Amino acid sequence: MSNSNRITLPQLLFSVVLLLVSSGETLSGPLAANGCTGCHAVMLDGNHAMACTACHQGNDATKEKSVAHSGLIAQPAHPEAMARSCGPCHPHQVDGLRAASHFTLKNLVNLVRRAFGATADLQSMVEIPESDSPKDALALADDLLRRRCLRCHLYYKGDDYPAVTHGTGCAACHLGFQNGRLASHAFLATPGDSQCLSCHYGNRVGFDYYGRFEHDLNVEFRTPYTTKADHFRPFGVEYHELAADIHQQRGLACVDCHSGRELMGAGSPGPSCAGCHDAGQLEKNLPDRVRKSASGYIFLAGTEMKEHPLPIMTDPAHTSNKGKISCQACHAQWGFADFGKHLLRSEYDEYDHWDRLTTQESSEVTNLLENNTDFSKNEIFPAMKDKIHFRNQPGVWYKGYVMRRWETIFLEKDQEGNVSVVRPLLDFFLSWQDENGQVHFDSHPSEAGSNGLHRYTPHTTGKAGLFYRQRLENLHFAAAAEENKKGD
């Protein structure tokens, strides 16, 4: 080998150090300099180019780990720390966030709790009572919320899947994660769709914006069918690729329509279709990203403010029932229709009958079932973490569906005659089997009635197409049939 191609020892050592620093690994010993960046490679954005101790506390005047980490705040953006870490520079945002529904989750929590008999609303998810041995259906539902449902909130990092692990508190939206790890310390002034989808995945609003619909959980309904190897599931379960929302196809991100004021404030109104597409409303008020042009109106999308011409409502159908029919009643291309959501809390250590249902939309439950249905592995005790205080508690919540489908848009008319899209959101059936196999609750239904139908806004917007009138006629037929049934 010639001298020009020979790698010297100093060059090799330098390459190793460079590789470790660039990969975010921690250095120790004589290679580490004083200060946090002596051990941690950190890239900051311009607005946060400050000492690490400004947010994380600790001691940056030493290279001794125990001394440097004394008083360390590992997650300064966490809800319990964000007031003293983020608050000094962002007081209004922190104060507003504490009352926002994205923070409290009180709308979802109270919706489920009332379906099982609650008569008073909670102000925040952290107020949900703990129920080790549920005495009634509401206590069982509370345990379901704390341990199975609430896996996407600002106190928790999310499930152990590459696309859904996120930061806590402010970092959930304003820091980027990749393959389940923090990708950069550079804060995002404007969150991208990957931040939104780390919570809004599965058969929930947000996933549908990208045309995604989860496969059923049974192994025969999932893909691939021909491999025995582990299948990569970034969101925890495979999904169908359906028609994406027209706004997504045109390149609009979630925050182009859902502003920070809406997401981080209490009672801030969300967007409306008419606010951007009704000429009369546009004449009175221009939304933040809408501008009037010589040819009509344009929408400015993204941080680069890309111009999109705004279509204006001109079809006579928009005026025939104005204010009575939601836009998505005609313009939603498809909706979520998961019927019969059965959830079983079980402390019983029998797993054979779950071998075709090991994919469970929960990394905790999936890992336990995959392990305990493999006779070559040591059995894991059936326990699940409480997502509010983070302690493991006996019992695992299993899930199954009677039917999952997307073809049909379901419409419902309220007491004022307004027609909206609905989905079977609250058709829960709860069961509980203790460690001895004794059944305490057996498919206890929610009290929501009408198949648990609840109003929602599918994010699957497109052209109304040829059959929008048929949707409304079918609704009127169903309403008339219901009236006749009452008369009988």
N, C-alpha and C positions, 0 to 999 in steps of 0.2 A: 504494500500500500504506500502511495506517495505521501510526503509530508503535508501536501495541500489538502488531502482527503482525510487526514488523521484527526480525530476528535480528542482534544486534551481533557484532562480531568477537571480543570476549572470550567471549561465550556460545558462539560456534562453536568456538573453541579449547578451551574447557572440555569441550564435548561430545565432541570428538575424543579428548582425553586420557581421558575417562571410558570411551569405547568401547574404546580400546586396553587400558586396565587391566582392564576387565571381560572382555575376550577373552583375557587372558593373554599378550598381546604384550609384548615388551621395549621400554622407552622408553630413549632416550639423549639426551645433550646437556643443555641447561639445564633440561629438564622433569624429569629424574631427580634424586631426592633421594638423600642418603647412605643406605646400608643396602640390603639385598636387596629389601625391599618398595618401594623407590623405583623399581625397574624391573620387579619381578615381583608381580603381584596374587596373593596366597595366602590361602586360607581354611583355618584350622586347626581341629581339634576341641579340646575343652576339655582333654583329657589331653596334648595335644601343643602347647599354646600356649607355645612357647618360641622362643628365637632360632633363626633358620635355621642359623646356624653350629654349633649344638649337634649337628646331624646331618650337615650338608653341609660343615662346616669352611669354608674361605675367609676372606675379610675383609669384614665388614659396616660398616666405618668409612670407606668411600670410595664414590664413584660412578664411578670408573674401572674399566671392565670387566676389564682385564688384571690389575689389582691385586686387585679383588674376587674374581676366580676363581682366584687363586693358591692352590694346595693344595686346590681344590674337589673334593669327592666327589659326582659327578653322581648316582650311584645308591647312596645309603647303605644301602639294604635289600638290595643284591646280596649273594649268599653270601660273596664275598670281603671285604665291608665290614661285614656285619651284626653281627659280634661286637663291633666297636668302636663302631658306630653305635646299634644296637638293644640289644646285650647289656648295657650298664650299667643299663638299666631293666628289661630282660626276660631275665635270665640263664638262667632255667630253660627258657623257651620256645626260646631260641636253641640251647641245648645239646641239648634234646630233638629239635629239628627236624633237626639234623645226622644223627641216626640213623634218622629216619623214612623209610619207603619212599617217601613223596611227595617227599622230598628226594634220596635216593640213586637211586631207580628201579631198585634192584638186582634186585627180583623180576622185572620185565619183561625187563631186560637179560639176566639169567642164563637165563631161560626161552628166549629166542630164541637165545642163544649155544649152549646145550646142544643145541638142535635142529639145530645145524650142527657138532657135534663137540666142543664145549668140555668139558673134564673137571674144571675147577676154577672156582669161582664168584668173581666180583668183588664188592667191597664197595660200589662206587659206579659210576655211569655215567661219571664222569671218568676211570676206569681203563681204559676201552675202548681197546685199542691202535689206533694209526693205521695205515692200510694204503693207501699210494699205488698200489702194484702188488701186489694180492692174489695170494698163492701158493696158497691153498687156500680152500675154501668158508667156513671160519670167518673168515678175514681179509676176505673179501668181505662177509660178514654184519656184521662190525664196521664196515666203511665204510658199509653201509646204515644201521646204527643211528646212527652219528655224524652223517651228513649228511641222511638222509631221515626216519627214524622219530622221532628225539628232537627234535621241534620244540616240545614242551610240557614244559619243565622250568624250574627256578628260576634257572638261569643265563641263560636266553634269553627275549626279550620276546614270542615267539610269531610266527606268520605275519603277513603284511601284509594282514590282513582286519579289518574293523571290529569284529567280535564276538569275535575271538580274540587280539588284541594285549593284553598285560597287563604288569604290572610284574615285576621280578625279585626273588628272595629273598622276604622277608616281604611286600613290596608286591604280589606276585602275587595274594595272597588279601585283603590288608587295604587296598588302594587301589582306587578305582573308575576304570575306563576307559570312555570313550564314543567311538564312531566312531574307534577306534584311537589316541585321545589321552587323557592323564591328565585326568580330569574334575574332581577335587578333591584337595586335600592333606589333607582330613579323613579320618583313618584309621577303618576299619570294625572295630569290636570283633568283630562277627559278620559274616563274609562272606556276601554274597547269592548266589543261584544264578547270576547272570551271571558272577561270579568263577569258580565251579566250571566252568561251561560254556565258559569261555575255553580250557580244556584238555580237558575231557570232552565233546568234540563229535565229529561224524562217527559212524561205526558203532562206538561204544564206550559202555561203561556210563556213564550220565549223560545222553547225548543221548536214549536210549530212555526215560528217566524222563519226558520231555516228549512221547513218542510220535513221535520223529523218526527217520527212516531215510533215509540218503543215496540219491539217485538214482544210477544207474550213470554211469560217466564218459563213455561214448560219447555223442555229441551227440544221437543219435536217441532216447535214453532220458531226456533232460533236458527241462526246460521253461524258458521258453515256446517253442512251436514256430513262432510266426508273426512273430517280431521279429528284426531283424538288429542291433539295438542291444545294447550291453553289458547283461547282466542282473545285477542287484544280488545278490551272494551274500555275506551277512555272515559265513558260516562257510566260504566257499571253494567250496561246491558246493550245488546245490539239494537239497531233501529232501522226502520224503513226510510227511504228517501222519497218524499212526496213533493207536491208543488209548494215551493217557498212563497212567502208573502211577496207581493209585487214591489213593495217598498225595499225589501231586502234584495230582490233581483235588480233594482235600480241603484243599489249601492248605499242605501241609508243604514246607518248604525242605530242601535237602540236609543242612544242618548240624543240623536238628532230630533226625535220626537219627545222623549221623556227627559225633561230638563232636570238639572240639579235641584232647582226649587221644588219640583214635584217629589223627587226621590228622597231629598234630605230635609223636608219640611213637613209640618203637620197641617193637613187640610189643604195643601196646595193642589189646585185642580190639574188633572191630567189632560192630555191632548184630546181634541175632538176632530173627527173627519171634516165636519162642516167648517171648522176654524181655518182649514187650509183650502177647502174645495168649494165653498159656497161664496159666490160673488158678493152677495149682500153682506155677509159677515166680514169679508175681507175689506169691503169699503169702509166699514166702521172701525175695524181693528186689524192690524197686521201682526201676526205672531212673530216672535223674535227672529226667526230665520227666514221669514218671507219678505220679499221686496216686490214692489210694483215695477214692471218694465214696459217698454213701448208696445210689446206684443201681448201683455197680460200680467201674470205673476210668476215669480221664480222662487224656488226653495234653495237655500244655501246649506249643503250637507257637508258634514265632516269638518275637521280642523282646517282643511284646505279650502273650505267654503265653495265646493263645486256646485255650479248652477244646474238646477233641474226645473224645466218648465212645469207649472202646476196645472193639471187638468181641472177645468171648472165644470160643476154639475150643470148639465143642460137638458138631460132626458126628462120628459114630462113625468116619469115615474117618481121623480124626487119631490114633486109638489103635490101629487095626488093624496098621499097620506103623511104629509109633513109633520114631524114630531111624534108620530105614532109608531114608526117602524125603525129599529136601529139599522145603521148602515150595514152591519155585518149579517143581518138577516138575509140580505140578498147578495152581499159581496164576499162573504166567507166561502172559501173553496172547500173546506172540510173542517171538522171539529173533533175534539176528543170525546170518546164515548166508551169509557171503561165501566162496564156494568158489574155489580156484585163484588165489591172489594171486601174480601174476607181476611181478617187479621186474627191470628192466634198467638196469644202469649202462652208459652209452654216452658216449664221447668223440667219436663219429663225427658229422660235421656234415651230416647228412641228415635233413630234417624233414618232407618231404611226406607220408609215410605216417602222421604223427601229427596231420594236420589235423582229424580227427574226435575226437581224444582230447586236445585242448588243456586241458580242465579236468582237473586232476591232483591235487586235494586239497592242493596245495602252491603258494603264491604264487610262489615262485622258478621252479618248473618251468612253471607256467601262463603266467607273464609271458614266459619265454623262448620257449615254443612259439607263443604268440600273436604275438610279434614276428617270429620266424624263419619263420613260415608266411605272413607278409605281405610280399610282394615289394617293397612301397613303402618298407620300413624297412631300416635297416642291420642286418646280422646280428649277434647277440650271441654271444660265444664260449661254448661249452657248459661251464659251470662251476657249482659249487654250494658253498655255504658250509658249513664244518664248524661244527656247532652247539655245540661245546665250546670250541674256540679261536678261532672266528669268522673263519678265513681261507678265502678262496675256493680251491677245488681243482678241477682239470680233471675233467670228467665230470658227467653229470646222471643222476639216478635216475628213470626212468619207471615208471609203474605201470598195471596192468590186471588185470581179473578174468575168470575163466571164467564165473561166475554170481553174482548177488547176489539174495538172497531173504529174506523174513521169515516166511513162513507157518508153518513147522514148528518145533516145539520138539524138539530132539534130546536124548535121555536116554542116560546111560551108567551102568553098575553097576561099582563098584570091587571090589577083592579082598575087602573086608569086607562086600560086599553092599549098600553104600549107593548110592542112586540120585540122580544129580545132573544138572542141565542142562549140556550141553556145546555148544561152537561150534567150527567149523573155524578156530581161531586161528593155528595153526602150519603151515598148508599152503602154505608159501612155495616159490617156484621162482625161483632167482637166476641172472641171466645177466650177462655182461660182454663188451662190444665196444669195442675200443680205437680210437684216432684213425684208424687205417688200415682200419677195418672188420673186423679180425680178431677172431673170437669165441674167447674164452678159457674161458668157462663158458657152457653152453647149457641153460637151464631146470634147473639143479641143484636137486634136491628137498631139503627138510629131512628130518631123520631122525626126526621125531616119530611117523610112522606113523599108521594109522587115520584118514586124511584130516586129520591135524593137529588132531584134536579135543582140546579142553582145557576143563576145568570152569570155569564162571563163574556169576555171579548176575545174571540179567537183571532190570532195574528196570522191569518191565512188569506189576506185580502187579495182579490183579483177581480176580473170583470164579472158582472152579474150573470152573463150568459143567457141562454135561451129559456131556461126553466125556472127563473126566479119567481115568476108568478105562480108556478105550480107549488113551490114551497109555501107560499102564503095561502093558497087555496087548500092545501093539505092541513094547514094550521086551522083554518076556518072550519073545515070538515070535522077535525078532531074536537074543536070547541063545541060545535053543534051536537056531536055525538055525546059529549060529556053532559050537556044540558038536558038532552033527551033521557040519559040514564038517570039524572036527578029527578026528572019528571015521573019516570016509572017507579 
